[in-house]
Amino acid sequence: MRQIDVNKLADEAKFNGFHKLVLFWCAMVIIFDGYDLAVAGIALPSIMKDMGVDATQAGFMVSSALFGMMFGNIIFGALADRIGRRLVIVLCILLFSVFTAAAGMMKEPIGFSAMRFLAGVGIGGVMPNVIAQMTEYSPLKMRATLVTLMFSGYSVGGMLAAVLGKGLIETYGWQGVFIAAAAPVVLLPLVLKQMPESMSFLIKKGRTDELKSIVARMAPSYVPQPGDQFIVRTSGKTENGGDSSFGALFAEGRGFSTVMFWVTCFMCLFMVYALSSWLTKLMATAGYSLGSALTFVLVLNFGAMIGAIGGGWLADRFHIKYVLAVMYSLGAVSITLLGYKVPTELLFLLVGLAGASTIGTQIVTSAYCSQFYPMSCRSTGVGMMLGVGRVGAIVAPILIGTIVGMNLPLEQNFMAISIPAAIAAVTILFVNHSRSDAVRHQATLDAAVAGHSVVGHTAGLAPK
């Protein structure tokens, strides 16, 4: 009986059509997700006018989705490790598509907020699962690049909302841009058919035939044989079943690093939503004219996309932890400089850098987190990090709004937003990279090869 290490096969697989299919569907899901999250900000002025609400009420209406995202990050991240990642992804798409469309049918603030909360549960729940999915199936040498490329779809979704928003709102009212969010529902049968299930989940459930088919597509060098036993080898242990749990995030020396991921994510999402909520207002106070809000959204999200893809490319070639520390430091500098009077061209550059070092850096941080945890608790780990970080997203608009109300000099307002970037640059450095699953898995394999005890690579597989 052969033992086939699926980690090793995934790490060493050559990028092929199977990987392209996984990348395509994960990126599409994130584009849908990004659209649904950005749509409220695009339509907010029209919503305020139509419903007759003031800025404070509008802020709570927008924050309702953020509260939902916090619950979704935590609940669906853990649930996927128990009922299957593919099913959870489909359920999340259904949630955020249907309830975003339902929000467009509401006539009063409470109903709108309730629908946005439920949509937020789906928006938050899908993030850790597509990150874990792309991480699990990506070849090791290009894993960070593929994860960040996939997650840059978030920025594409934001730009799509900005581009479509103006036309839909002018033609159909603000409701049109929300109702359009229901479109992804028609693609759910294709997602169920073409998206592979998590290999770790299939091993736990004993679905060997389905796993053989997936592994053969992922790594064509694998030739299925009767009696093949699939294993997940992490940190010196063989996993062929067992349940993941919250406690696994703190096992095997990962506890302190887990907390550091949480603090880093809190700081990063604080910056993302502080800028999203207050950048336009602060720039207007400084006398700058950015033109339409559409232009601002495009610049911020374009910068985020460049930061995510560029950061992923660098992370595959250099130490991902130090790449992140540099990106967070760049964020602290660029956001601080927004508080000083500069030419309009430089202002747009700084806004783009702010997007790259906030939204873009968050994407790379998620990629690092997904590589840090073993396959069996990966969705739980990423989901918990994003769930705790979501508290920063909720606090940021309120806290920065209070600071803005104090009428402090402009540079002090931006300094308040940049301080979390400096903190994140430090906390990410405290992550113990030697406890990363990728590092420990490689060390285990090296030791096994030295002791002539690994048979997975030599049992009928074509030589590299």
Rosetta blueprint (number, residue, H / E / L):
1 M L
2 R L
3 Q E
4 I E
5 D E
6 V H
7 N H
8 K H
9 L H
10 A H
11 D H
12 E H
13 A L
14 K L
15 F L
16 N L
17 G H
18 F H
19 H H
20 K H
21 L H
22 V H
23 L H
24 F H
25 W H
26 C H
27 A H
28 M H
29 V H
30 I H
31 I H
32 F H
33 D H
34 G H
35 Y H
36 D H
37 L H
38 A H
39 V H
40 A H
41 G H
42 I H
43 A H
44 L H
45 P H
46 S H
47 I H
48 M H
49 K H
50 D H
51 M H
52 G L
53 V L
54 D L
55 A H
56 T H
57 Q H
58 A H
59 G H
60 F H
61 M H
62 V H
63 S H
64 S H
65 A H
66 L H
67 F H
68 G H
69 M H
70 M H
71 F H
72 G H
73 N H
74 I H
75 I H
76 F H
77 G H
78 A H
79 L H
80 A H
81 D H
82 R H
83 I H
84 G L
85 R H
86 R H
87 L H
88 V H
89 I H
90 V H
91 L H
92 C H
93 I H
94 L H
95 L H
96 F H
97 S H
98 V H
99 F H
100 T H
101 A H
102 A H
103 A H
104 G L
105 M L
106 M L
107 K L
108 E L
109 P H
110 I H
111 G H
112 F H
113 S H
114 A H
115 M H
116 R H
117 F H
118 L H
119 A H
120 G H
121 V H
122 G H
123 I H
124 G H
125 G H
126 V H
127 M H
128 P H
129 N H
130 V H
131 I H
132 A H
133 Q H
134 M H
135 T H
136 E H
137 Y H
138 S L
139 P L
140 L H
141 K H
142 M H
143 R H
144 A H
145 T H
146 L H
147 V H
148 T H
149 L H
150 M H
151 F H
152 S L
153 G H
154 Y H
155 S H
156 V H
157 G H
158 G H
159 M H
160 L H
161 A H
162 A H
163 V H
164 L H
165 G H
166 K H
167 G H
168 L H
169 I H
170 E H
171 T H
172 Y H
173 G L
174 W H
175 Q H
176 G H
177 V H
178 F H
179 I H
180 A H
181 A H
182 A H
183 A H
184 P H
185 V H
186 V H
187 L H
188 L H
189 P H
190 L H
191 V H
192 L H
193 K H
194 Q H
195 M L
196 P L
197 E L
198 S L
199 M H
200 S H
201 F H
202 L H
203 I H
204 K H
205 K H
206 G L
207 R L
208 T H
209 D H
210 E H
211 L H
212 K H
213 S H
214 I H
215 V H
216 A H
217 R H
218 M H
219 A L
220 P L
221 S L
222 Y L
223 V L
224 P L
225 Q L
226 P L
227 G L
228 D L
229 Q E
230 F E
231 I E
232 V E
233 R E
234 T E
235 S L
236 G L
237 K E
238 T E
239 E E
240 N L
241 G L
242 G L
243 D L
244 S L
245 S L
246 F H
247 G H
248 A H
249 L H
250 F H
251 A L
252 E L
253 G L
254 R L
255 G H
256 F H
257 S H
258 T H
259 V H
260 M H
261 F H
262 W H
263 V H
264 T H
265 C H
266 F H
267 M H
268 C H
269 L H
270 F H
271 M H
272 V H
273 Y H
274 A H
275 L H
276 S H
277 S H
278 W H
279 L H
280 T H
281 K H
282 L H
283 M H
284 A H
285 T H
286 A L
287 G L
288 Y L
289 S L
290 L L
291 G L
292 S L
293 A H
294 L H
295 T H
296 F H
297 V H
298 L H
299 V H
300 L H
301 N H
302 F H
303 G H
304 A H
305 M H
306 I H
307 G H
308 A H
309 I H
310 G H
311 G H
312 G H
313 W H
314 L H
315 A H
316 D L
317 R L
318 F L
319 H L
320 I H
321 K H
322 Y H
323 V H
324 L H
325 A H
326 V H
327 M H
328 Y H
329 S H
330 L H
331 G H
332 A H
333 V H
334 S H
335 I H
336 T H
337 L H
338 L L
339 G L
340 Y L
341 K L
342 V L
343 P L
344 T H
345 E H
346 L H
347 L H
348 F H
349 L H
350 L H
351 V H
352 G H
353 L H
354 A H
355 G H
356 A H
357 S H
358 T H
359 I H
360 G H
361 T H
362 Q H
363 I H
364 V H
365 T H
366 S H
367 A H
368 Y H
369 C H
370 S H
371 Q H
372 F H
373 Y L
374 P L
375 M H
376 S H
377 C H
378 R H
379 S H
380 T H
381 G H
382 V H
383 G H
384 M H
385 M H
386 L H
387 G H
388 V H
389 G H
390 R H
391 V H
392 G H
393 A H
394 I H
395 V H
396 A H
397 P H
398 I H
399 L H
400 I H
401 G H
402 T H
403 I H
404 V H
405 G H
406 M L
407 N L
408 L L
409 P L
410 L H
411 E H
412 Q H
413 N H
414 F H
415 M H
416 A H
417 I H
418 S H
419 I H
420 P H
421 A H
422 A H
423 I H
424 A H
425 A H
426 V H
427 T H
428 I H
429 L H
430 F H
431 V L
432 N L
433 H H
434 S H
435 R H
436 S L
437 D H
438 A H
439 V H
440 R H
441 H H
442 Q H
443 A H
444 T H
445 L H
446 D H
447 A H
448 A H
449 V H
450 A H
451 G L
452 H L
453 S L
454 V L
455 V L
456 G L
457 H L
458 T L
459 A L
460 G L
461 L L
462 A L
463 P L
464 K L
